[in-house]
Structure formats: structure tokens, C-alpha cells
């Protein structure tokens, strides 16, 4: 473990002050300054929060080289006891520095304090503990028994081996969750990793690298952490012959490009991409519960969640009643300073993202949708009011494309079959929800082509639950046993016996 500076509460709490937070790259066990930097912006104020290294192609190549050397020349991939100890150390470091990490997450990501108690921080910390414990019991071998061939007995078994060097590229919306849901199972599997932060939220991911350098026995080169805005850095990670696995979370268009780039070397690629999930309200549902869930889940983290149910499908005969209930719930949403414990919704990540959201809403209205409430920018910072649209064309842009903002569209349906048809009318298949009597709701849930699903508000998201999508929402799964197996290879071995 290095004895170098780590994050401090004074630095992390600088969101509302003029203090500056600067971070360093982690390459081959060393915390390094970069030749150039770029600013990280507090989305609640628009002010510069700090500066992050703008990694170069050379930095990326050095990180890949370090990861390759660590995988090929150390016992990291085979020493399970070391991996368990290091994961436990990382978990403890995250617990010990939880409050500083929360302050930095609030300041840089725009996440609320309540979200840090869940999916923005505390739940990701639990992921590390989950994989440390899973590694103690997961069977790395499987006995297949004997077969007879050519007059001899042959004993066969399967051994699980680390996939190799992993390039992990994450999005800005839940950076702690995305980083640790990739990093923890990759390390548990015995892989080495180059982790690249999102350009909008580099400081919190670099802080994770500093904790690894300062508070764990993870060997040099096993984890490398980069930040930067240069697309050529990502190109190195997705095309280098020294990288064996690419895992990416972000938009579907970017995921397509990454998959294409990795194809030349036939890397294993798994992707967690976009979503346009539907919540179906059946006519025998509790409308108050459905409206409450739909409204408040849609504005969670200002709508910046790939699995949020951004399409609300309602029976035609109950349309106006449910719309009024959702509108009333939106009016209760308190938005503003994410550091205020009473705030439910913080800002969008950037002015660019807010302009994108506003543009999609305006185009929807121009195309015939009705703006029931919202559709307004609020300054300072990058706030956007909770927005409800009705009379939406199920095939229109606002109903088909991921908005990534607090915008809920309502679509009326005729019967259960029509609701299922509309819900499945999407290139995406990440999540969904249904409200209604249990047996009927379950029957609907089983007809929706998505990787996760909620019935009557059921919570599926947990470290032991596989998360991922069908169709163009991605390939593979994060978390759970399935998340570990994404980073493992299977080797079948046979020997003559007798």
C-alpha cells in the first residue's frame, strides 16, 4: 500500500466553496499528474468544482501495458486468497471514506443525499462485499466424470479462469455503481482492469483509484484508472490486442461503435446500454400507487437512469384520472440543491444534456403532444422541471428515444394485448413495470421482452440480482453470479485414467 495523500473531507466538501478538488491518474500502482487537465463542473451551480487529468493516448497505452504485465507475470489471477483480502480491504476503505465520497458524489454528479444512501453510493459499496463473499464459495471447478473412448477411461473437468485484461468504460449518471459493478467482479474473477471514467464525472472515479492505491494490497497494474475527454483514449482500450474484455455502460449508439471497434480482435464485449422502459397500469390496479411510483421514479436523479420507466401505458377509459394523479405527484417534487436533505430531485449533468431534453420536449409538442406540466429550465445550474406529456404518438421520437431527463410520456391502450404490444414496440429491452392484480400482472410481465421487471413496485435491483437488457439495451449481465461469470473463461480438461 502506498503512503500517499487520499481524499479528504475538506476537499470533498468543497461543493459550495471556492476550493478546488484535483485528482490524479492511477497507472501501474502510481498516482500520476497528467500533462493536461480539464474542469469538472458542479451541475447544481455551473461552477468549476475541480480539475481532472485529461489522459493522453500514451497514458492509455501505459495503463494497458501495466494491466497486461500484472495479469501475465503475477499470481493475481490464481491467488484467490489475495483477491478476497484485497476486496475486503477495498470495501473497508469505501466504508471508512463513505462521507467524503458522498459529498463528492453530490457535488460532481448532482445526486441527492438520499440517493447516496442507495444506488449512488451505499449500494455500490455493498457490491464489493458481495463479491468478496461470493469468491469464498463460488466453485472454480466442475467435475464432469468419466467417459470411455478408444478402450480407455477419460476423466474430465472444467476449470474457471480469469478472462484477462478488462477495459471498463462507464457513464456519468451513477459513476460509483457503474465502476464498482464492473471492478468488483472483474477483480474477484482474477482479471486486471483499466477503468475509464465518464468525462462529466471524473473526480469521483479517480477518488476510487486513490483509495485503491492507498488502502489496499492490490498489486501495481491490477487496477488502473483514467479520466479524459479524448475519444482516442477509448479507442486504445477497445482496439488494443492486449485487452481481452471490454465492458461498457452508456448510450446504445456508442455501444454499437465499441462493439464494432472490438470486433477486429474478437474481444469479449458486454454492454449495458439504453432503455425506453414502459410501466403498464392495468384497469384493476391501485391507481394512486401506480401514479406515485411512476411520477417519483421518473424524476429520480432527474430522470438520468437507463432503467427508468419513461413510458406510462394506461387504459383509455382511465386516462384522464391517472394523468391527473401523476400531475399532482409531480407538483410535490422538491428540486434544487442536492446537498439539501429535503431535495428529491437534483440537476441534469450539463447544459448540453438539458438542451437535449428541452429540444426533445419541444419537438414532441410540435408533433402534437400535450404538455400537461413542466418543460421549463430553471437556473442557476442545470435544472429541468418534472415534465408530463400526453397524446404522444407511440412511434414518435419522444416515445422511442431515450431522453435521459425528468420527462414522462403517457400512452393510452385498448386492452392487455395492446399494452403488451406498445411496451414491446421498442429497440430497447432493459426494464419495465406493471400494476394490477397479482396473477394478471405476472402474466403481463412474462410477455414483456426486458431483462428486469417490477410488479406492483417490486424492487429487483440488488448486488445479488443480475442486471442487463434484451435487444439493443445490451449484452450480458452485471451483478449477481452472472456478473462474475462475465469475466471468467471455461477450460475443459481431460486425462486418461486407469
Secondary structure, DSSP 4 states (H G I P E B T S, - for coil): --------HHHHTGGGSS--EE--EEETTEEE--S-EEEEE-TTT--EEEEEE---HHHHHHHHHHHHHHHHHSSTTT-HHHHHHHHHHHHHHHHHTHHHHHHHHHHHH---HHHHTTTTTHHHHHHHHHHHHHHHH--SEEEEEEEEETTEEEEEEEEEEE--EEEEE--STTHHHHHHHHHHHHHHHT-EEEEE--GGGHHHHHHHHHHHHHH--PPTTTEEEE----HHHHHHHHH-TT--EEEEES-HHHHHHHHHHHGGGT-EEEEE----EEEEE-TTS-HHHHHHHHHHHHTGGGG--TT-EEEEEEEGGGHHHHHHHHHHHHTT--BS-TTSTT-SB---S-HHHHHHHHHHHHHHHHTT-EEEE---EETTTTEE--EEEES--TTSHHHHS---SSEEEEEEESSHHHHHHHHH-SSEES-EEEES-HHHHHHHHTTS--S--EETT----STTS-B--EETTEES-BSHHHHHHTTEEEEEEEEEE-
